[in-house]
Amino acid sequence: MLRIAVQKSGRLFEDSLQLLKECGVKVDASNGKLKSIASGFPLEVLFLRNSDIPQYVQDGVVDCGIVGENLLIEDRSKLKMTCKLNFSKCRVSLAAPKNSTIKSIQDFQGKKIATSYPNTVNDFLAQNGITAEVHTISGSVEIAPTIGLADGICDIVSSGNTLFMNGLVELETILRSEAVLVEAPVLSLEKNDLLSKLIFRIKAVLASRNSKYILMNVPDEAIAEVLKILPGMKSPTVLPLAEKGWSSLHSVISEDQFWDKIDALKDAGAEGILVVPIEKMVR
């Protein structure tokens, strides 16, 4: 049985369980459980503090874990990041009060910065030739400039609303982060095989999330032009329609190209475009 660690509460918790659910793995996380045997896959789930997960994985207490990439960077972890999971995206950024004289990273020279990520901040400052005093605090970083503890802060930013509500302006993004799957340094052949199977399921789910299946009617004379727009997984499916001179084209496009492709398809003569979500996509 494979053992995985996930965050017991917070922003990674629900998304991690949802990903496992879409992989066909059902996990009972009710009543504050700290450990649960999943169904649908030989998996035991441990619910831990986010900051504890890398060490549990490093020590081999668990075989793999879902954790924020920013935490690994802050801990200077050597754990192998098996795959990025495309959720819980955020950035670690420098910010200062909007009425401050600090308007760029160079303005932090000789200033005080409050953060929960001292290693990340110090590495960034060193890379940019800036000397500043870094105060490490565990929470409520945004209040530091208001109470005179620091001139600016460095913290996780998602929407930016927390910064705005505390009169802060984001000045520089130090790094971008998302949830990642990490694995223990040493795994048995059996555990490695199980992890490979789980990763296969995860990648199938992630591929489907970023893709759309589209169907459309195309005049036969426009097929060549439409095919240039729709490369598909290998090549689009082309089926003749009952109406002479028309064909139905089926293909897959990525989410980030969706609207540009749709506009191009319409311009090329496609009609009756139908978009269908993909549940799984196995490559």
Secondary structure as UniProt FT lines:
FT   STRAND          2..7
FT   HELIX           11..22
FT   TURN            23..24
FT   TURN            31..32
FT   STRAND          35..37
FT   STRAND          43..48
FT   HELIX           50..52
FT   HELIX           53..58
FT   TURN            59..60
FT   STRAND          64..68
FT   HELIX           69..75
FT   STRAND          80..84
FT   STRAND          90..97
FT   TURN            98..99
FT   HELIX           105..108
FT   TURN            109..110
FT   STRAND          112..115
FT   HELIX           118..127
FT   TURN            128..129
FT   STRAND          133..136
FT   HELIX           141..143
FT   TURN            144..148
FT   STRAND          152..157
FT   HELIX           161..165
FT   TURN            166..167
FT   STRAND          168..177
FT   STRAND          179..183
FT   HELIX           189..209
FT   STRAND          211..219
FT   HELIX           220..222
FT   HELIX           223..229
FT   STRAND          237..240
FT   TURN            244..245
FT   STRAND          246..254
FT   HELIX           255..257
FT   HELIX           258..268
FT   STRAND          271..277
//
